[in-house]
């Protein structure tokens, strides 16, 4: 069976599908010694495919890891500001991996890692409606009616954000811990939405992503999900 070239590259674990499409448009990919410059190109895997003159790694079984990201790390392979990155701080025993979603520099908690770029793309899609759950400490006066209104979604600076559930867990002075649940996970979504109702996020910890939980994982620790459990959780919806 044939598939799009970018998808095939992503499934090899080299990069995400979006990055593969960019590499193709930059004429950095060749098939059977012919430079390809359009994503609308199909391959069946028997071809000689090179990215920047290098062969793709052999397609490996799809693997998934849970990683407890500490604050102070950028979820990127390279950072233009030379800040420390997640991938430079992973155990050397891990193969090349891609994150599923991101956590910003000052956020911590569960980050999923995979060696399958196509799986990463699919699990990030809002259409899959995978729930993300966070423990969030905010500073300021908490208006419970405004918190409840987030369940209907909100628009900030012309950007629409989907329904968010925010429940008060505890209070201490002007600091409040919230349990926040959402499905979209847009860039800095929790921080922006909280700011729109007068609250400043001082700490953000992701507790879960879909069926996968942070649990007792320590900061900087990595744990692989067994293949059997991975297949059970993802089902036939995702090709592994």
C-alpha positions in Angstrom: 0.0 0.0 0.0 1.3 3.5 -0.8 1.1 6.5 1.5 2.1 10.2 1.4 5.9 10.7 1.6 5.6 13.0 4.6 3.6 10.5 6.5 6.1 7.7 5.7 9.0 9.9 6.9 7.1 10.8 10.1 6.4 7.1 10.8 10.1 6.4 10.7 10.5 8.6 13.7 12.8 11.2 12.1 10.4 14.1 12.6 6.7 15.1 12.7 4.6 15.0 9.6 4.4 18.8 9.5 8.2 19.0 9.7 8.5 16.4 7.0 6.3 18.5 4.7 8.6 21.5 5.3 11.7 19.4 4.5 10.1 18.3 1.2 9.2 21.8 0.2 12.8 22.9 1.0 14.0 20.2 -1.5 15.8 18.3 1.2 14.2 14.9 0.4 14.9 12.6 -2.5 13.3 9.4 -3.7 15.3 7.1 -5.8 17.8 9.9 -6.3 15.1 12.4 -7.5 14.6 15.5 -5.4 10.9 15.8 -4.4 9.4 19.2 -3.7 5.7 18.5 -3.3 3.9 16.8 -0.4 1.5 15.2 -2.9 3.9 12.3 -3.6 3.2 8.7 -2.7 5.7 5.9 -1.8 5.3 2.3 -0.8 8.4 1.9 1.3 10.5 0.0 -1.3 12.1 3.2 -2.6 15.5 4.7 -1.6 14.4 7.7 0.5 17.0 10.1 1.7 16.5 13.2 4.0 19.4 15.6 3.8 21.3 12.8 2.1 20.8 10.3 5.0 18.8 7.1 4.9 15.7 6.9 7.0 16.0 4.6 10.1 14.3 1.2 9.8 10.7 1.5 10.8 10.5 0.4 14.4 7.6 -0.7 16.5 5.6 2.3 17.9 6.7 3.1 21.5 5.3 5.6 24.0 6.9 7.1 27.1 5.6 9.1 30.0 8.0 11.9 31.1 7.7 14.2 34.1 8.8 17.5 32.6 10.3 19.9 35.2 10.1 23.7 34.8 12.9 25.5 33.0 13.0 23.2 29.9 11.7 24.1 26.5 9.8 21.4 24.6 11.9 21.6 21.5 14.9 19.8 19.9 16.6 23.2 19.4 15.9 26.6 20.9 16.9 29.9 19.2 17.6 31.4 22.6 19.8 28.5 23.6 17.6 27.7 26.6 17.9 24.1 27.9 15.5 21.7 26.1 13.5 18.6 27.1 15.3 16.5 24.5 18.8 17.4 25.6 17.9 16.3 29.2 16.4 12.9 28.4 18.2 9.7 29.4 20.8 8.7 26.7 19.2 5.3 26.4 16.1 6.7 24.7 16.0 6.6 20.9 15.1 9.8 19.0 11.6 10.8 20.2 9.0 13.5 19.5 6.7 15.0 22.0 2.9 14.7 21.8 1.8 18.3 22.5 3.9 20.7 24.5 4.4 22.2 27.9 5.8 25.7 28.0 9.0 26.7 29.8 7.3 27.4 33.2 4.9 24.5 33.1 5.6 21.0 34.5 4.1 17.6 34.6 3.2 14.9 32.1 4.6 15.0 28.6 4.1 12.1 26.3 7.0 11.1 24.0 6.9 8.7 21.0 9.2 7.5 18.3 6.3 7.7 15.8 5.8 11.2 14.3 2.5 10.2 12.7 1.1 9.0 16.0 2.2 12.3 17.6 0.3 14.3 15.0 -2.9 12.2 15.4 -2.9 12.4 19.2 -2.6 16.2 19.1 -5.6 16.6 16.9 -8.6 18.3 18.7 -10.9 16.0 16.8 -9.6 13.1 18.9 -10.9 15.0 22.0 -8.3 13.6 24.3 -8.8 15.2 27.8 -5.9 17.0 29.4 -6.1 17.5 33.1 -4.1 20.1 35.1 -3.5 21.2 38.7 -3.2 25.0 38.5 -2.3 27.5 41.2 -3.7 30.9 40.5 -3.3 34.3 42.3 -6.1 36.7 42.6 -9.8 36.8 43.5 -11.6 33.7 42.2 -15.1 34.5 40.9 -16.8 31.1 40.8 -19.4 32.3 38.3 -16.7 33.3 35.9 -15.0 29.9 36.4 -18.3 28.2 35.6 -18.8 30.4 32.5 -15.6 28.8 31.0 -17.6 25.6 30.5 -19.3 27.3 27.5 -16.0 28.3 25.9 -14.5 31.7 25.5 -13.0 34.0 22.9 -9.8 36.0 23.6 -8.1 38.3 21.1 -10.1 36.7 18.3 -9.1 33.1 19.2 -11.9 30.7 20.2 -11.2 28.4 23.1 -13.4 25.3 23.8 -15.1 24.3 27.0 -12.9 24.3 30.1 -13.9 22.8 33.5 -12.2 24.6 36.4 -13.0 23.4 39.9 -11.6 24.9 43.2 -9.5 22.3 45.1 -8.2 24.5 47.9 -7.6 28.1 49.0 -4.9 29.8 51.0 -5.0 33.6 51.2 -5.0 35.0 47.6 -3.7 31.7 46.2 -6.1 29.0 44.9 -5.5 25.6 43.5 -7.8 24.6 40.7 -8.3 21.3 38.8 -8.6 22.3 35.2 -9.8 19.9 32.4 -9.9 20.7 28.7 -9.6 18.9 25.3 -8.0 21.4 22.9 -4.6 22.3 24.5 -3.9 25.4 22.4 -0.7 27.4 23.0 -0.6 28.6 26.6 -4.4 28.1 26.8 -4.8 27.7 30.5 -2.7 30.8 31.3 -4.5 33.0 28.7 -8.0 31.9 29.8 -7.3 32.4 33.5 -5.8 35.8 32.8 -9.0 36.7 30.9 -11.0 36.3 34.2 -8.5 38.2 36.3 -6.3 35.3 37.6 -2.5 34.9 37.2 -1.2 31.4 36.9 1.8 30.9 39.3 2.1 27.1 38.8 0.8 24.6 36.2 1.2 20.9 36.5 -0.3 18.5 33.8 -1.7 15.5 35.6 -2.9 13.5 32.6 -3.2 13.3 28.8 -6.0 11.1 27.6 -5.8 7.8 29.5 -2.2 8.3 30.6 -1.5 9.6 34.1 1.5 11.4 35.7 0.9 9.4 38.9 4.0 9.1 41.1 6.5 9.8 38.3 9.3 12.0 39.7 10.6 15.1 38.0 12.9 14.2 35.1 11.8 10.5 35.2 10.8 8.6 32.1 8.6 5.5 32.0 7.8 3.4 28.9 4.2 2.2 28.4 4.2 -1.6 27.6 3.2 -2.3 24.0 0.2 -4.4 25.2 -1.2 -1.6 27.3 -0.5 0.9 24.5 -2.5 -1.1 22.0 -5.3 -1.5 24.5 -5.5 2.3 25.2 -5.2 3.4 21.6 -7.3 0.6 20.0 -7.7 0.2 16.3 -8.2 3.9 15.8 -4.4 4.4 15.6 -2.0 2.4 13.5 1.0 1.3 15.5 
